[in-house]
Structures are given as C-alpha cells and as structure tokens.
Amino acid sequence: MKPLFPLIVILTLAGCANSQPAPQSHSDNEAVSSLDYQECIQAAISGNGQASSAKCDPILKAPR
C-alpha cells in the first residue's frame, strides 16, 4: 500500500490541475447593485422614513 500512495497522490493532483474552474457569474446578473443596498441601509439607519422608503422600495421589489 505504501508504494502506491505517491502514485495516487500524483494522479489526484494531476486531475485537479486539469480541471476547469466553475464560471462565476453572480455579479453579472444582479438586478440591484451593492451601492443601492448600501444607500438603503444608510437611509434606514438615519431614521428618515421617507428617504428609507424611496431607497428601499425598488430593492425590495426587484426579482431575486
């Protein structure tokens, strides 16, 4: 078993090196930007209900 261990490790690492990483498209298809989220949070923290509603209503209505 010990003589086979280095061979198994090498083959496993070679397989990992040849695999393609999964494409990350989470930032491309977002309906609401992170800046909009931040502005909503800041308006909610400030306690101004009208500004909070103006900033947060479009975010809450956006499809997820």
All heavy atoms as TSV, in Angstrom:
chain	resi	resn	atom	element	x	y	z
A	1	MET	N	N	0.817	-1.186	0.000
A	1	MET	CA	C	0.000	0.000	0.000
A	1	MET	C	C	0.869	1.262	0.000
A	1	MET	O	O	0.550	2.213	-0.664
A	1	MET	CB	C	-0.923	-0.026	1.223
A	1	MET	CG	C	-1.903	1.107	1.242
A	1	MET	SD	S	-3.095	0.901	-0.065
A	1	MET	CE	C	-4.221	2.168	0.300
A	2	LYS	N	N	1.962	1.255	0.759
A	2	LYS	CA	C	2.825	2.426	0.815
A	2	LYS	C	C	3.435	2.779	-0.541
A	2	LYS	O	O	3.545	3.962	-0.860
A	2	LYS	CB	C	3.914	2.244	1.863
A	2	LYS	CG	C	3.398	2.374	3.270
A	2	LYS	CD	C	4.530	2.348	4.256
A	2	LYS	CE	C	4.005	2.526	5.668
A	2	LYS	NZ	N	5.074	2.574	6.653
A	3	PRO	N	N	3.830	1.811	-1.373
A	3	PRO	CA	C	4.390	2.188	-2.682
A	3	PRO	C	C	3.342	2.819	-3.611
A	3	PRO	O	O	3.684	3.586	-4.500
A	3	PRO	CB	C	4.895	0.883	-3.268
A	3	PRO	CG	C	5.011	-0.059	-2.142
A	3	PRO	CD	C	4.031	0.393	-1.108
A	4	LEU	N	N	2.082	2.523	-3.400
A	4	LEU	CA	C	1.034	3.070	-4.259
A	4	LEU	C	C	0.597	4.473	-3.835
A	4	LEU	O	O	0.037	5.216	-4.638
A	4	LEU	CB	C	-0.180	2.144	-4.257
A	4	LEU	CG	C	0.006	0.788	-4.918
A	4	LEU	CD1	C	-1.251	-0.036	-4.790
A	4	LEU	CD2	C	0.388	0.962	-6.368
A	5	PHE	N	N	0.848	4.847	-2.612
A	5	PHE	CA	C	0.389	6.139	-2.110
A	5	PHE	C	C	0.928	7.326	-2.923
A	5	PHE	O	O	0.159	8.204	-3.310
A	5	PHE	CB	C	0.730	6.284	-0.623
A	5	PHE	CG	C	0.204	7.546	-0.016
A	5	PHE	CD1	C	-1.161	7.714	0.197
A	5	PHE	CD2	C	1.057	8.574	0.324
A	5	PHE	CE1	C	-1.652	8.877	0.738
A	5	PHE	CE2	C	0.575	9.747	0.871
A	5	PHE	CZ	C	-0.788	9.897	1.082
A	6	PRO	N	N	2.233	7.393	-3.212
A	6	PRO	CA	C	2.727	8.526	-4.024
A	6	PRO	C	C	2.089	8.568	-5.415
A	6	PRO	O	O	1.792	9.640	-5.930
A	6	PRO	CB	C	4.231	8.298	-4.117
A	6	PRO	CG	C	4.557	7.412	-2.964
A	6	PRO	CD	C	3.335	6.573	-2.732
A	7	LEU	N	N	1.856	7.421	-6.000
A	7	LEU	CA	C	1.231	7.363	-7.316
A	7	LEU	C	C	-0.200	7.903	-7.253
A	7	LEU	O	O	-0.621	8.684	-8.109
A	7	LEU	CB	C	1.236	5.927	-7.851
A	7	LEU	CG	C	0.563	5.729	-9.205
A	7	LEU	CD1	C	1.319	6.496	-10.284
A	7	LEU	CD2	C	0.468	4.256	-9.531
A	8	ILE	N	N	-0.938	7.539	-6.235
A	8	ILE	CA	C	-2.317	8.020	-6.070
A	8	ILE	C	C	-2.334	9.534	-5.866
A	8	ILE	O	O	-3.157	10.238	-6.446
A	8	ILE	CB	C	-3.000	7.279	-4.905
A	8	ILE	CG1	C	-3.186	5.809	-5.267
A	8	ILE	CG2	C	-4.338	7.924	-4.566
A	8	ILE	CD1	C	-3.667	4.948	-4.124
A	9	VAL	N	N	-1.416	10.033	-5.065
A	9	VAL	CA	C	-1.346	11.479	-4.813
A	9	VAL	C	C	-1.031	12.229	-6.103
A	9	VAL	O	O	-1.660	13.237	-6.424
A	9	VAL	CB	C	-0.312	11.798	-3.712
A	9	VAL	CG1	C	-0.062	13.288	-3.609
A	9	VAL	CG2	C	-0.771	11.235	-2.381
A	10	ILE	N	N	-0.079	11.748	-6.859
A	10	ILE	CA	C	0.320	12.403	-8.109
A	10	ILE	C	C	-0.833	12.411	-9.105
A	10	ILE	O	O	-1.113	13.433	-9.735
A	10	ILE	CB	C	1.575	11.727	-8.701
A	10	ILE	CG1	C	2.780	12.018	-7.814
A	10	ILE	CG2	C	1.832	12.186	-10.125
A	10	ILE	CD1	C	4.014	11.242	-8.162
A	11	LEU	N	N	-1.524	11.292	-9.243
A	11	LEU	CA	C	-2.643	11.229	-10.181
A	11	LEU	C	C	-3.799	12.132	-9.742
A	11	LEU	O	O	-4.455	12.760	-10.571
A	11	LEU	CB	C	-3.118	9.780	-10.344
A	11	LEU	CG	C	-2.145	8.842	-11.060
A	11	LEU	CD1	C	-2.686	7.422	-11.055
A	11	LEU	CD2	C	-1.881	9.323	-12.471
A	12	THR	N	N	-4.028	12.215	-8.459
A	12	THR	CA	C	-5.090	13.077	-7.948
A	12	THR	C	C	-4.769	14.543	-8.215
A	12	THR	O	O	-5.616	15.307	-8.670
A	12	THR	CB	C	-5.294	12.851	-6.441
A	12	THR	OG1	O	-5.577	11.473	-6.218
A	12	THR	CG2	C	-6.424	13.696	-5.913
A	13	LEU	N	N	-3.539	14.942	-7.934
A	13	LEU	CA	C	-3.138	16.322	-8.169
A	13	LEU	C	C	-3.122	16.660	-9.656
A	13	LEU	O	O	-3.466	17.776	-10.044
A	13	LEU	CB	C	-1.768	16.593	-7.545
A	13	LEU	CG	C	-1.733	16.569	-6.010
A	13	LEU	CD1	C	-0.301	16.752	-5.532
A	13	LEU	CD2	C	-2.637	17.616	-5.431
A	14	ALA	N	N	-2.743	15.726	-10.487
A	14	ALA	CA	C	-2.760	15.955	-11.928
A	14	ALA	C	C	-4.190	16.148	-12.418
A	14	ALA	O	O	-4.451	16.982	-13.286
A	14	ALA	CB	C	-2.097	14.794	-12.653
A	15	GLY	N	N	-5.117	15.409	-11.857
A	15	GLY	CA	C	-6.521	15.574	-12.231
A	15	GLY	C	C	-7.067	16.919	-11.801
A	15	GLY	O	O	-7.852	17.550	-12.510
A	16	CYS	N	N	-6.644	17.397	-10.646
A	16	CYS	CA	C	-7.091	18.714	-10.173
A	16	CYS	C	C	-6.518	19.829	-11.032
A	16	CYS	O	O	-7.173	20.843	-11.256
A	16	CYS	CB	C	-6.679	18.928	-8.716
A	16	CYS	SG	S	-7.548	17.869	-7.562
A	17	ALA	N	N	-5.308	19.670	-11.490
A	17	ALA	CA	C	-4.674	20.707	-12.297
A	17	ALA	C	C	-5.329	20.822	-13.666
A	17	ALA	O	O	-5.355	21.895	-14.257
A	17	ALA	CB	C	-3.189	20.407	-12.452
A	18	ASN	N	N	-5.898	19.734	-14.172
A	18	ASN	CA	C	-6.510	19.744	-15.494
A	18	ASN	C	C	-7.963	20.190	-15.477
A	18	ASN	O	O	-8.521	20.480	-16.523
A	18	ASN	CB	C	-6.427	18.352	-16.132
A	18	ASN	CG	C	-4.995	17.992	-16.488
A	18	ASN	OD1	O	-4.181	18.874	-16.741
A	18	ASN	ND2	N	-4.702	16.715	-16.516
A	19	SER	N	N	-8.581	20.246	-14.323
A	19	SER	CA	C	-9.995	20.625	-14.275
A	19	SER	C	C	-10.148	22.135	-14.403
A	19	SER	O	O	-9.318	22.907	-13.942
A	19	SER	CB	C	-10.634	20.129	-12.972
A	19	SER	OG	O	-10.042	20.779	-11.883
A	20	GLN	N	N	-11.218	22.555	-15.056
A	20	GLN	CA	C	-11.507	23.972	-15.259
A	20	GLN	C	C	-12.308	24.507	-14.085
A	20	GLN	O	O	-13.227	23.844	-13.609
A	20	GLN	CB	C	-12.315	24.166	-16.547
A	20	GLN	CG	C	-11.572	23.756	-17.798
A	20	GLN	CD	C	-10.401	24.678	-18.088
A	20	GLN	OE1	O	-10.456	25.859	-17.777
A	20	GLN	NE2	N	-9.342	24.125	-18.653
A	21	PRO	N	N	-12.007	25.706	-13.601
A	21	PRO	CA	C	-12.804	26.281	-12.516
A	21	PRO	C	C	-14.198	26.642	-13.025
A	21	PRO	O	O	-14.385	26.967	-14.196
A	21	PRO	CB	C	-12.023	27.525	-12.114
A	21	PRO	CG	C	-11.193	27.868	-13.290
A	21	PRO	CD	C	-10.916	26.575	-13.999
A	22	ALA	N	N	-15.167	26.589	-12.136
A	22	ALA	CA	C	-16.535	26.930	-12.499
A	22	ALA	C	C	-16.640	28.425	-12.747
A	22	ALA	O	O	-16.063	29.228	-12.019
A	22	ALA	CB	C	-17.483	26.512	-11.379
A	23	PRO	N	N	-17.361	28.815	-13.792
A	23	PRO	CA	C	-17.513	30.249	-14.057
A	23	PRO	C	C	-18.347	30.921	-12.976
A	23	PRO	O	O	-19.325	30.354	-12.491
A	23	PRO	CB	C	-18.222	30.293	-15.405
A	23	PRO	CG	C	-18.904	28.984	-15.529
A	23	PRO	CD	C	-18.065	27.998	-14.764
A	24	GLN	N	N	-17.957	32.114	-12.586
A	24	GLN	CA	C	-18.680	32.849	-11.561
A	24	GLN	C	C	-19.395	34.014	-12.216
A	24	GLN	O	O	-18.773	34.990	-12.620
A	24	GLN	CB	C	-17.726	33.353	-10.482
A	24	GLN	CG	C	-17.074	32.234	-9.721
A	24	GLN	CD	C	-16.123	32.754	-8.655
A	24	GLN	OE1	O	-15.839	33.936	-8.599
A	24	GLN	NE2	N	-15.648	31.866	-7.824
A	25	SER	N	N	-20.698	33.895	-12.322
A	25	SER	CA	C	-21.476	34.929	-12.991
A	25	SER	C	C	-22.433	35.618	-12.032
A	25	SER	O	O	-23.380	36.244	-12.458
A	25	SER	CB	C	-22.255	34.321	-14.153
A	25	SER	OG	O	-23.154	33.355	-13.671
A	26	HIS	N	N	-22.201	35.500	-10.736
A	26	HIS	CA	C	-23.131	36.071	-9.769
A	26	HIS	C	C	-23.170	37.589	-9.818
A	26	HIS	O	O	-24.196	38.188	-9.569
A	26	HIS	CB	C	-22.806	35.591	-8.357
A	26	HIS	CG	C	-21.460	35.987	-7.870
A	26	HIS	ND1	N	-20.341	35.262	-8.163
A	26	HIS	CD2	C	-21.060	37.050	-7.154
A	26	HIS	CE1	C	-19.291	35.862	-7.621
A	26	HIS	NE2	N	-19.695	36.942	-7.008
A	27	SER	N	N	-22.070	38.241	-10.165
A	27	SER	CA	C	-22.071	39.705	-10.182
A	27	SER	C	C	-22.611	40.261	-11.498
A	27	SER	O	O	-22.977	41.419	-11.563
A	27	SER	CB	C	-20.670	40.239	-9.929
A	27	SER	OG	O	-19.811	39.831	-10.967
A	28	ASP	N	N	-22.661	39.448	-12.549
A	28	ASP	CA	C	-23.121	39.925	-13.843
A	28	ASP	C	C	-24.641	40.004	-13.936
A	28	ASP	O	O	-25.171	40.824	-14.669
A	28	ASP	CB	C	-22.604	39.013	-14.959
A	28	ASP	CG	C	-21.095	39.049	-15.058
A	28	ASP	OD1	O	-20.489	40.027	-14.581
A	28	ASP	OD2	O	-20.531	38.093	-15.609
A	29	ASN	N	N	-25.338	39.162	-13.211
A	29	ASN	CA	C	-26.781	39.093	-13.394
A	29	ASN	C	C	-27.570	39.631	-12.200
A	29	ASN	O	O	-28.735	39.331	-12.058
A	29	ASN	CB	C	-27.195	37.652	-13.685
A	29	ASN	CG	C	-26.803	36.701	-12.583
A	29	ASN	OD1	O	-26.285	37.122	-11.567
A	29	ASN	ND2	N	-27.044	35.425	-12.784
A	30	GLU	N	N	-26.953	40.443	-11.376
A	30	GLU	CA	C	-27.669	41.004	-10.243
A	30	GLU	C	C	-28.557	42.141	-10.717
A	30	GLU	O	O	-28.136	42.997	-11.498
A	30	GLU	CB	C	-26.701	41.501	-9.173
A	30	GLU	CG	C	-26.028	40.384	-8.422
A	30	GLU	CD	C	-25.188	40.887	-7.268
A	30	GLU	OE1	O	-25.269	42.084	-6.955
A	30	GLU	OE2	O	-24.464	40.080	-6.700
A	31	ALA	N	N	-29.790	42.168	-10.225
A	31	ALA	CA	C	-30.735	43.203	-10.628
A	31	ALA	C	C	-30.495	44.499	-9.859
A	31	ALA	O	O	-30.776	45.577	-10.359
A	31	ALA	CB	C	-32.162	42.708	-10.412
A	32	VAL	N	N	-29.986	44.402	-8.654
A	32	VAL	CA	C	-29.771	45.563	-7.795
A	32	VAL	C	C	-28.288	45.617	-7.426
A	32	VAL	O	O	-27.701	44.618	-7.033
A	32	VAL	CB	C	-30.638	45.466	-6.524
A	32	VAL	CG1	C	-30.426	46.677	-5.637
A	32	VAL	CG2	C	-32.105	45.330	-6.888
A	33	SER	N	N	-27.707	46.787	-7.556
A	33	SER	CA	C	-26.281	46.908	-7.257
A	33	SER	C	C	-26.034	46.962	-5.755
A	33	SER	O	O	-26.931	47.277	-4.971
A	33	SER	CB	C	-25.705	48.169	-7.911
A	33	SER	OG	O	-26.165	49.320	-7.237
A	34	SER	N	N	-24.813	46.682	-5.373
A	34	SER	CA	C	-24.466	46.721	-3.954
A	34	SER	C	C	-24.508	48.150	-3.422
A	34	SER	O	O	-24.776	48.373	-2.240
A	34	SER	CB	C	-23.089	46.104	-3.726
A	34	SER	OG	O	-22.123	46.799	-4.474
A	35	LEU	N	N	-24.273	49.134	-4.288
A	35	LEU	CA	C	-24.363	50.534	-3.876
A	35	LEU	C	C	-25.805	50.882	-3.489
A	35	LEU	O	O	-26.035	51.606	-2.513
A	35	LEU	CB	C	-23.877	51.457	-4.990
A	35	LEU	CG	C	-23.909	52.945	-4.693
A	35	LEU	CD1	C	-23.012	53.271	-3.499
A	35	LEU	CD2	C	-23.488	53.742	-5.905
A	36	ASP	N	N	-26.772	50.344	-4.236
A	36	ASP	CA	C	-28.176	50.578	-3.896
A	36	ASP	C	C	-28.512	49.973	-2.529
A	36	ASP	O	O	-29.235	50.580	-1.733
A	36	ASP	CB	C	-29.098	49.991	-4.965
A	36	ASP	CG	C	-28.991	50.738	-6.292
A	36	ASP	OD1	O	-28.565	51.910	-6.276
A	36	ASP	OD2	O	-29.330	50.135	-7.324
A	37	TYR	N	N	-28.011	48.784	-2.262
A	37	TYR	CA	C	-28.213	48.159	-0.952
A	37	TYR	C	C	-27.614	49.029	0.156
A	37	TYR	O	O	-28.213	49.238	1.197
A	37	TYR	CB	C	-27.566	46.771	-0.893
A	37	TYR	CG	C	-28.368	45.677	-1.528
A	37	TYR	CD1	C	-27.871	44.994	-2.631
A	37	TYR	CD2	C	-29.604	45.299	-1.029
A	37	TYR	CE1	C	-28.598	43.977	-3.226
A	37	TYR	CE2	C	-30.329	44.282	-1.604
A	37	TYR	CZ	C	-29.820	43.629	-2.704
A	37	TYR	OH	O	-30.534	42.626	-3.287
A	38	GLN	N	N	-26.414	49.533	-0.088
A	38	GLN	CA	C	-25.739	50.345	0.921
A	38	GLN	C	C	-26.517	51.637	1.183
A	38	GLN	O	O	-26.673	52.041	2.335
A	38	GLN	CB	C	-24.323	50.658	0.468
A	38	GLN	CG	C	-23.513	51.406	1.497
A	38	GLN	CD	C	-22.093	51.652	1.035
A	38	GLN	OE1	O	-21.734	51.353	-0.097
A	38	GLN	NE2	N	-21.284	52.198	1.913
A	39	GLU	N	N	-27.014	52.277	0.138
A	39	GLU	CA	C	-27.792	53.504	0.312
A	39	GLU	C	C	-29.085	53.230	1.075
A	39	GLU	O	O	-29.517	54.046	1.886
A	39	GLU	CB	C	-28.092	54.129	-1.044
A	39	GLU	CG	C	-26.872	54.731	-1.706
A	39	GLU	CD	C	-27.158	55.229	-3.104
A	39	GLU	OE1	O	-28.249	54.950	-3.649
A	39	GLU	OE2	O	-26.275	55.901	-3.670
A	40	CYS	N	N	-29.706	52.091	0.820
A	40	CYS	CA	C	-30.918	51.700	1.543
A	40	CYS	C	C	-30.616	51.527	3.029
A	40	CYS	O	O	-31.359	52.014	3.886
A	40	CYS	CB	C	-31.489	50.418	0.950
A	40	CYS	SG	S	-32.830	49.686	1.902
A	41	ILE	N	N	-29.538	50.850	3.326
A	41	ILE	CA	C	-29.171	50.612	4.724
A	41	ILE	C	C	-28.860	51.930	5.423
A	41	ILE	O	O	-29.295	52.157	6.555
A	41	ILE	CB	C	-27.971	49.647	4.807
A	41	ILE	CG1	C	-28.410	48.253	4.356
A	41	ILE	CG2	C	-27.395	49.603	6.209
A	41	ILE	CD1	C	-27.272	47.299	4.121
A	42	GLN	N	N	-28.132	52.824	4.754
A	42	GLN	CA	C	-27.802	54.116	5.351
A	42	GLN	C	C	-29.060	54.938	5.605
A	42	GLN	O	O	-29.173	55.615	6.637
A	42	GLN	CB	C	-26.837	54.896	4.455
A	42	GLN	CG	C	-25.449	54.321	4.400
A	42	GLN	CD	C	-24.754	54.354	5.750
A	42	GLN	OE1	O	-24.949	55.246	6.559
A	42	GLN	NE2	N	-23.945	53.335	6.012
A	43	ALA	N	N	-30.020	54.901	4.681
A	43	ALA	CA	C	-31.269	55.638	4.870
A	43	ALA	C	C	-32.065	55.057	6.032
A	43	ALA	O	O	-32.678	55.797	6.808
A	43	ALA	CB	C	-32.086	55.610	3.586
A	44	ALA	N	N	-32.049	53.731	6.167
A	44	ALA	CA	C	-32.768	53.096	7.275
A	44	ALA	C	C	-32.123	53.425	8.615
A	44	ALA	O	O	-32.812	53.646	9.610
A	44	ALA	CB	C	-32.817	51.586	7.064
A	45	ILE	N	N	-30.799	53.483	8.652
A	45	ILE	CA	C	-30.083	53.794	9.893
A	45	ILE	C	C	-30.330	55.247	10.309
A	45	ILE	O	O	-30.441	55.545	11.493
A	45	ILE	CB	C	-28.574	53.511	9.722
A	45	ILE	CG1	C	-28.339	52.010	9.652
A	45	ILE	CG2	C	-27.770	54.119	10.863
A	45	ILE	CD1	C	-26.911	51.631	9.320
A	46	SER	N	N	-30.436	56.138	9.322
A	46	SER	CA	C	-30.618	57.559	9.639
A	46	SER	C	C	-31.970	57.833	10.282
A	46	SER	O	O	-32.152	58.850	10.929
A	46	SER	CB	C	-30.458	58.408	8.381
A	46	SER	OG	O	-31.561	58.206	7.511
A	47	GLY	N	N	-32.934	56.929	10.091
A	47	GLY	CA	C	-34.233	57.092	10.725
A	47	GLY	C	C	-35.216	57.906	9.912
A	47	GLY	O	O	-36.336	58.153	10.342
A	48	ASN	N	N	-34.821	58.331	8.727
A	48	ASN	CA	C	-35.712	59.093	7.860
A	48	ASN	C	C	-36.575	58.108	7.077
A	48	ASN	O	O	-36.125	57.491	6.122
A	48	ASN	CB	C	-34.889	59.974	6.914
A	48	ASN	CG	C	-35.752	60.914	6.118
A	48	ASN	OD1	O	-36.971	60.802	6.087
A	48	ASN	ND2	N	-35.099	61.872	5.469
A	49	GLY	N	N	-37.835	57.985	7.473
A	49	GLY	CA	C	-38.723	57.001	6.863
A	49	GLY	C	C	-38.988	57.251	5.397
A	49	GLY	O	O	-39.069	56.323	4.603
A	50	GLN	N	N	-39.109	58.508	5.008
A	50	GLN	CA	C	-39.399	58.829	3.613
A	50	GLN	C	C	-38.197	58.493	2.719
A	50	GLN	O	O	-38.353	57.913	1.652
A	50	GLN	CB	C	-39.758	60.307	3.491
A	50	GLN	CG	C	-40.332	60.694	2.150
A	50	GLN	CD	C	-40.810	62.136	2.141
A	50	GLN	OE1	O	-40.387	62.935	2.963
A	50	GLN	NE2	N	-41.682	62.443	1.212
A	51	ALA	N	N	-36.993	58.846	3.158
A	51	ALA	CA	C	-35.792	58.526	2.384
A	51	ALA	C	C	-35.567	57.020	2.344
A	51	ALA	O	O	-35.159	56.472	1.316
A	51	ALA	CB	C	-34.573	59.224	2.973
A	52	SER	N	N	-35.851	56.369	3.444
A	52	SER	CA	C	-35.697	54.923	3.501
A	52	SER	C	C	-36.650	54.239	2.527
A	52	SER	O	O	-36.269	53.317	1.818
A	52	SER	CB	C	-35.941	54.421	4.925
A	52	SER	OG	O	-35.871	53.029	4.970
A	53	SER	N	N	-37.884	54.711	2.489
A	53	SER	CA	C	-38.858	54.132	1.566
A	53	SER	C	C	-38.439	54.363	0.120
A	53	SER	O	O	-38.558	53.466	-0.716
A	53	SER	CB	C	-40.243	54.740	1.793
A	53	SER	OG	O	-40.726	54.374	3.058
A	54	ALA	N	N	-37.944	55.554	-0.162
A	54	ALA	CA	C	-37.539	55.867	-1.530
A	54	ALA	C	C	-36.364	55.001	-1.981
A	54	ALA	O	O	-36.294	54.597	-3.141
A	54	ALA	CB	C	-37.164	57.341	-1.640
A	55	LYS	N	N	-35.450	54.712	-1.082
A	55	LYS	CA	C	-34.269	53.914	-1.437
A	55	LYS	C	C	-34.546	52.418	-1.415
A	55	LYS	O	O	-34.027	51.662	-2.230
A	55	LYS	CB	C	-33.114	54.212	-0.475
A	55	LYS	CG	C	-32.610	55.619	-0.517
A	55	LYS	CD	C	-31.766	55.849	-1.725
A	55	LYS	CE	C	-31.180	57.251	-1.663
A	55	LYS	NZ	N	-30.423	57.575	-2.843
A	56	CYS	N	N	-35.380	51.969	-0.449
A	56	CYS	CA	C	-35.531	50.532	-0.235
A	56	CYS	C	C	-36.667	49.891	-1.030
A	56	CYS	O	O	-36.626	48.692	-1.294
A	56	CYS	CB	C	-35.728	50.249	1.251
A	56	CYS	SG	S	-34.288	50.721	2.237
A	57	ASP	N	N	-37.676	50.657	-1.400
A	57	ASP	CA	C	-38.805	50.056	-2.126
A	57	ASP	C	C	-38.387	49.411	-3.445
A	57	ASP	O	O	-38.792	48.281	-3.731
A	57	ASP	CB	C	-39.909	51.092	-2.354
A	57	ASP	CG	C	-40.711	51.362	-1.091
A	57	ASP	OD1	O	-40.601	50.567	-0.133
A	57	ASP	OD2	O	-41.459	52.366	-1.069
A	58	PRO	N	N	-37.560	50.065	-4.274
A	58	PRO	CA	C	-37.146	49.396	-5.514
A	58	PRO	C	C	-36.322	48.130	-5.260
A	58	PRO	O	O	-36.403	47.167	-6.024
A	58	PRO	CB	C	-36.301	50.444	-6.242
A	58	PRO	CG	C	-36.652	51.748	-5.631
A	58	PRO	CD	C	-37.084	51.455	-4.242
A	59	ILE	N	N	-35.541	48.146	-4.189
A	59	ILE	CA	C	-34.718	46.972	-3.878
A	59	ILE	C	C	-35.601	45.799	-3.449
A	59	ILE	O	O	-35.387	44.663	-3.856
A	59	ILE	CB	C	-33.697	47.323	-2.776
A	59	ILE	CG1	C	-32.691	48.327	-3.314
A	59	ILE	CG2	C	-32.995	46.081	-2.253
A	59	ILE	CD1	C	-31.770	48.900	-2.285
A	60	LEU	N	N	-36.603	46.088	-2.638
A	60	LEU	CA	C	-37.479	45.022	-2.155
A	60	LEU	C	C	-38.355	44.469	-3.274
A	60	LEU	O	O	-38.783	43.320	-3.218
A	60	LEU	CB	C	-38.340	45.540	-1.001
A	60	LEU	CG	C	-37.561	45.947	0.248
A	60	LEU	CD1	C	-38.503	46.562	1.276
A	60	LEU	CD2	C	-36.843	44.748	0.823
A	61	LYS	N	N	-38.635	45.274	-4.291
A	61	LYS	CA	C	-39.483	44.828	-5.400
A	61	LYS	C	C	-38.682	44.130	-6.501
A	61	LYS	O	O	-39.270	43.489	-7.366
A	61	LYS	CB	C	-40.231	46.018	-5.993
A	61	LYS	CG	C	-41.270	46.582	-5.069
A	61	LYS	CD	C	-41.958	47.780	-5.663
A	61	LYS	CE	C	-42.937	48.384	-4.657
A	61	LYS	NZ	N	-43.545	49.617	-5.167
A	62	ALA	N	N	-37.375	44.265	-6.490
A	62	ALA	CA	C	-36.535	43.661	-7.528
A	62	ALA	C	C	-36.575	42.145	-7.407
A	62	ALA	O	O	-36.593	41.591	-6.313
A	62	ALA	CB	C	-35.097	44.150	-7.384
A	63	PRO	N	N	-36.589	41.448	-8.559
A	63	PRO	CA	C	-36.569	39.976	-8.511
A	63	PRO	C	C	-35.246	39.477	-7.967
A	63	PRO	O	O	-34.193	40.084	-8.187
A	63	PRO	CB	C	-36.742	39.556	-9.968
A	63	PRO	CG	C	-36.296	40.738	-10.755
A	63	PRO	CD	C	-36.575	41.954	-9.914
A	64	ARG	N	N	-35.286	38.379	-7.287
A	64	ARG	CA	C	-34.071	37.822	-6.692
A	64	ARG	C	C	-33.542	36.711	-7.544
A	64	ARG	O	O	-34.099	35.970	-8.156
A	64	ARG	CB	C	-34.352	37.329	-5.285
A	64	ARG	CG	C	-34.872	38.469	-4.468
A	64	ARG	CD	C	-34.793	38.166	-2.985
A	64	ARG	NE	N	-35.495	39.162	-2.230
A	64	ARG	CZ	C	-34.936	40.266	-1.756
A	64	ARG	NH1	N	-33.689	40.486	-1.967
A	64	ARG	NH2	N	-35.633	41.127	-1.076
